[in-house]
Amino acid sequence: MGFLSILSYAHKLIEERVAPGDTVVDATAGNGVDTVFLSKCVGMQGTVHAFDIQEEALLQTHKRMAKELPEHDKVFLHLRSHAEIKETLPAEAEGQVAAVMFNLGYLPGADPATITVPSSTLPALQGASELLRRGGVLTIALYTGHEGGEQEAAIVRDWAEQLPQRQFQVMEYRFINRHNHPPYLIAIEKQ
């Protein structure tokens, strides 16, 4: 048995903190893997908000949901930037969200020129941190092997390091002996 991948570790952290009926966010829907995972965590009574700026991503997410959890009717797909998370969720969600997941980079199998960028990612992270409840978790998978990836990861890491330690616990999970820009995870828990 080896160590968990960064995504498996993110899932483990979320599973430990999310309960049926909770509200959660997939900030970068992509192909819908995390949207389905989060939907299973919150159950039929919970609510999932998934964001992506690419219609193709939301179509893939919708197809995956229809195949794996066709009966779940509280999954809302938003064709919007993750920078608009806080404005999109209802006002009563502030301080009540159990988990927010980010997978930064680009949509696998799509145009690799369409990438997440700090100008939208930083407001998204700030908004997500404000939406979290006490004990809620925010996970950020950072992919650094594409153009702009290293820069975005460094900016995100700097942002996370500046979070007040009385309000947040911040950790980094990575494999340090891998080559070719291995991805890594930043996880943030609200105190």
Helices and strands as residue ranges (DSSP letters): H 6-15, E 23-26, H 33-42, E 47-52, H 55-68, E 75-79, G 82-84, H 85-88, G 91-93, E 97-103, H 118-131, E 132-142, H 149-161, E 168-173, E 184-190
